[in-house]
Amino acid sequence: MFIRLITGFIILIFTGFITFSQVWDPDLGNGYYKNPVIFADYSDPDVIRVGDDFYLTSSSFNCVPGLPVLHSKDLVNWKIIGHAFNLQPPFEVFDKPQHGNGCWAPAIRYHNGEFYIYYGDPDFGIYMTKSRDPAGPWDPLLLVKEAKGWIDPCPFWDDDGNAYLVHAFAGSRSGIKSVLVINRMNPEGTKLLDDGVLVFDGHDNHRTIEGPKMYKRNGYYYIFAPAGGVTYGWQTVLRSKNIYGPYEIRTVMDQGTTDINGPHQGAWIELASGESWFMHFQDREAYGRIVHLQPMVWKDDWPVIGSDNDGDGKGEPVLTYRKPDVGKSWPKISPRVSDEFENNILGLQWQWHANNKPAWAFPFPGKGFLRLYCIPLPENYNNMWDMPNLLMQKFPAPEFTATVKLTFNSRLKGDKCGLIIMGTDYAALIVENTGEHLAISQSVCIDASTQGREEETAGKKIENNTIYMRVKVSGEAQCDFYYSTDGENYLPVGNTFVAKPGRWIGAKMGVFSAGEGVTNDSGFADIDWFRVE
């Protein structure tokens, strides 16, 4: 272990792995926490407790590795411990960027000594994987049900050993929505045994009900489900003494008087101490769907989530609260963001925008960097929305600075590399081989998702191929770019860019390297480090 001091923050590094940085710190250090507990895009979170440990997974859409798994000892401090798959099927489809498609709203459960994760792909069906170790490895993905528009599955094993699956529908694919269906499963959870039973229609008062999670308590079956849509929705709960209903329904949390919009879609967690808690997301546009933790109590066998100020059984989100009673205090920890590239694997925060190919990048621990090769641009390339070889991670806080040090070893005219902020609009700080010299510029693309064209600032010649690139993100996702050739004096490049979310995901930041033609000896960018402050 050694200690590095960066702009006033102490970061402890254990063999290269950063365990905590004050980019965002939800633990107030006095027995209380503040929301969000994860200021990053862990969309549609589901959480379970196994013994004294908590595990979270979330949607990953087209990004790989997919199905991130996070671990916590107190529901406030979290770290990434792995992913449930490295490549997304069908492979020939997800070898190209499929923005907004892929892995939607997973559920994680622990049953008979094994961890299970189910997720719905709106175009291909319901997948499952399992493992005895939540950090992996996980079994290859199994297609439990081939179907179009079946989404948000959650398994449930009843006291009598019977297994079920509750799920919703994506109207864009199936032609139906705002309803919940339960299917019987075999006990192994590998196939469905019937065509399903309709248990709730939300068209009257709970349109766009989806994301169901099923539990059992005091003889009642409960389905926790968000309704009303991502941005302005609310949290509903259904209960019945019979798994097939009829179900009573109640709104148990909405925005109320707070600024926390659309508080819903998450998980009920019961602690060993008997306390109940609820984790959910809030949509923050460019920052993605960030994760909040709410206290929860039971009244007359109904859950009340958050703060119920008027006693009507419907709560609203809290901003600060005492930490969960887990029996002891645990050290601060946070999802990793910086990377020194000194190990033989990438930090778990990194994801590609499509199934990656082995020759795109290699850790080079002997030299202490990551090598990105100048992969040829895809056929019919329009803009970087089409590029699969973007190596990126989530925005980790409302305000932060990300700096990358790299050395660009270009071989051909048109080779380029850089630092990118990616969404439906994007901006990048790019170093390019002009055929005569290296030049640095800012490239901006508005409406990249609808074939927008890049606009570049005039390139500025640089003599040194070792470059420091920086983006400073301030309130409302405003991004300003800078570069340096000595790591001390930074010069601005281009104009302020306002980040936009991607398709169902928040904006992401990262690095890339690309070329315009095929060669038998590609150029490359050696990424020395990527630091977030």
Secondary structure, DSSP 8 states (H G I E B T S, - for coil): -EEEEETTEEEEEETTEEEE-TTS--B-SSSEEES-SB-S---S-EEEEETTEEEEE---BT-BSEEEEEEESSSSSEEEEEEEESS-SSHHHHTS--TT-SBEEEEEEEETTEEEEEEEETTTEEEEEEESSTTS-----EEEEE-SSEEEEEEEE-TTS-EEEEEEE-HHHHS--SEEEEEEE-TTSSSB-SS-EEEEE-TTT-TT----EEEEETTEEEEEEEES-TTT-EEEEEEESSTT---EEEEEE--TTSS--S-EEEEEEE-TTS-EEEEEEEE-GGG-EEEEEEEEEEETTEEEESB-TTSSS-BB--SEEE----SS----------B---SSS--TT-EESS---GGGEEEETTTTEEEEE-EE--TT--SGGG-S--EEEE--SSSEEEEEEEEEE--STT-EEEEEEESSSEEEEEEEE-SSSEEEEEEEETTGGGT--EEE---EEES-SEEEEEEEEEGGGEEEEEEESSSS--EEEEEEEE----SSS--EEEEEEEESS--SS--EEEEEEEEE-
